[in-house]
């Protein structure tokens, strides 16, 4: 199965996922409401430094590889299949597990939607790239 994975595509898919996150959590989209809901300040965000962004990319690389592994089990998937697999994985694992964690931690639904909307769009883009670039 691993020999069927297009590793440059995994890298590009992870980069797309990461770039979507950079835009998603920027002032152009959801930075302000996310910061208000989490209590993160601009100063504390700056102090977290580059290491946090490297970790985010590593985790998105692992997620993209996971989608690629599922697609490798399929015969000739395309872009829509990649997107569908990513959305299914998001709904079956990311959305559900984070909903349980958010519920028990007493976090706001709005925060859940911001964070999980990012993963839906980011993982969907990764799946689309991986499905198209086989």
TITOR-924051 format. One record per residue (C-alpha): residue in one letter; x, z, y; residue number from 1. Coordinates in pm, whole numbers, always signed. Each point is the difference from the previous one (the first is absolute). Layout:
{r A,{X,Z,Y},NUM}
...
This chain:
{r X,{+0,+0,+0},1}
{r X,{+275,+91,+250},2}
{r X,{+156,-344,-33},3}
{r X,{-326,-151,+130},4}
{r X,{+18,+193,+327},5}
{r X,{+114,-187,+309},6}
{r X,{+220,+264,+164},7}
{r X,{+48,-184,+331},8}
{r X,{-381,-16,+22},9}
{r X,{-20,+375,-68},10}
{r X,{+246,+62,+282},11}
{r X,{-197,-223,+242},12}
{r X,{-329,+159,-108},13}
{r X,{+142,+348,+64},14}
{r X,{+130,-112,+339},15}
{r X,{-345,-136,+90},16}
{r X,{-162,+328,-111},17}
{r X,{+252,+192,+215},18}
{r X,{-51,-224,+304},19}
{r X,{-376,+41,-26},20}
{r X,{+60,+376,+6},21}
{r X,{+218,-32,+308},22}
{r X,{-281,-186,+177},23}
{r X,{-278,+219,-145},24}
{r X,{+155,+322,+128},25}
{r X,{+110,-149,+333},26}
{r X,{-174,+62,+334},27}
{r X,{-161,-344,-40},28}
{r X,{-217,+129,-286},29}
{r X,{-25,+354,-135},30}
{r X,{+296,+203,+132},31}
{r X,{-202,+207,+245},32}
{r X,{-290,+100,-227},33}
{r X,{+237,+57,-292},34}
{r X,{+223,+227,+210},35}
{r X,{-301,+190,+129},36}
{r X,{-136,+52,-353},37}
{r X,{+335,+102,-150},38}
{r X,{+142,+200,+288},39}
{r X,{+312,-215,+5},40}
{r X,{+144,-40,+349},41}
{r X,{+207,-289,+130},42}
{r X,{+298,+235,+19},43}
{r X,{-35,+120,-360},44}
{r X,{-49,-359,-115},45}
{r X,{+324,-101,+170},46}
{r X,{+183,+294,-158},47}
{r X,{-105,-108,-350},48}
{r X,{+245,-284,+47},49}
{r X,{+85,-311,-193},50}
{r X,{+16,+175,-334},51}
{r X,{-380,+28,-5},52}
{r X,{-30,-378,+47},53}
{r X,{+249,-62,-280},54}
{r X,{-199,+223,-234},55}
{r X,{-319,-183,+97},56}
{r X,{+163,-334,-84},57}
{r X,{+125,+135,-334},58}
{r X,{-349,+118,-96},59}
{r X,{-153,-332,+108},60}
{r X,{+264,-180,-207},61}
{r X,{-104,+205,-303},62}
{r X,{-367,-80,+67},63}
{r X,{+74,-373,+37},64}
{r X,{+195,+10,-326},65}
{r X,{-299,+166,-168},66}
{r X,{-229,-281,+113},67}
{r X,{+257,-254,-120},68}
{r X,{+8,+169,-342},69}
{r X,{-377,-30,-35},70}
{r X,{+10,-364,+112},71}
{r X,{+278,-70,-252},72}
{r X,{-247,+87,-276},73}
{r X,{-237,-276,+114},74}
{r X,{+14,-368,-73},75}
{r X,{+52,-199,+321},76}
{r X,{-149,+230,+264},77}
{r X,{-35,-136,+351},78}
{r X,{-33,+149,+344},79}
{r X,{-359,+113,-39},80}
{r X,{+81,+160,-335},81}
{r X,{+292,+184,+160},82}
{r X,{-228,+118,+279},83}
{r X,{-266,+106,-251},84}
{r X,{+250,+191,-212},85}
{r X,{+136,+178,+307},86}
{r X,{-349,+96,+119},87}
{r X,{-91,+121,-349},88}
{r X,{+317,+211,-23},89}
{r X,{-67,+137,+349},90}
{r X,{-359,+93,-89},91}
{r X,{+85,+137,-343},92}
{r X,{+304,+206,+92},93}
{r X,{+93,+24,+369},94}
{r X,{-344,+44,+156},95}
{r X,{-130,+235,-267},96}
{r X,{+302,+229,-29},97}
{r X,{+45,+24,+375},98}
{r X,{-373,+71,+40},99}
{r X,{+27,+295,-238},100}
{r X,{+308,+131,+183},101}
{r X,{-164,-46,+341},102}
{r X,{-320,+167,-112},103}
{r X,{+171,+310,-135},104}
{r X,{+237,+19,+299},105}
{r X,{-296,-16,+239},106}
{r X,{+133,-310,+176},107}
{r X,{-225,-214,+213},108}
{r X,{-172,-306,-146},109}
{r X,{+120,-195,+301},110}
{r X,{+361,+79,-95},111}
{r X,{-73,-109,-357},112}
{r X,{-137,-332,+127},113}
{r X,{+300,-61,+227},114}
{r X,{+256,+77,-269},115}
{r X,{-180,-176,-283},116}
{r X,{-95,-299,+211},117}
{r X,{+371,-53,+48},118}
{r X,{+65,+13,-373},119}
{r X,{-292,-233,-72},120}
{r X,{+125,-262,+247},121}
{r X,{+371,+49,-80},122}
{r X,{-37,-3,-376},123}
{r X,{-246,-290,+27},124}
{r X,{+257,-202,+194},125}
{r X,{+265,+88,-258},126}
{r X,{-231,-111,-282},127}
{r X,{-79,-324,+178},128}
{r X,{+371,-76,+47},129}
{r X,{+82,+89,-359},130}
{r X,{-287,-209,-136},131}
{r X,{+97,-304,+205},132}
{r X,{+376,+21,-52},133}
{r X,{+37,-18,-378},134}
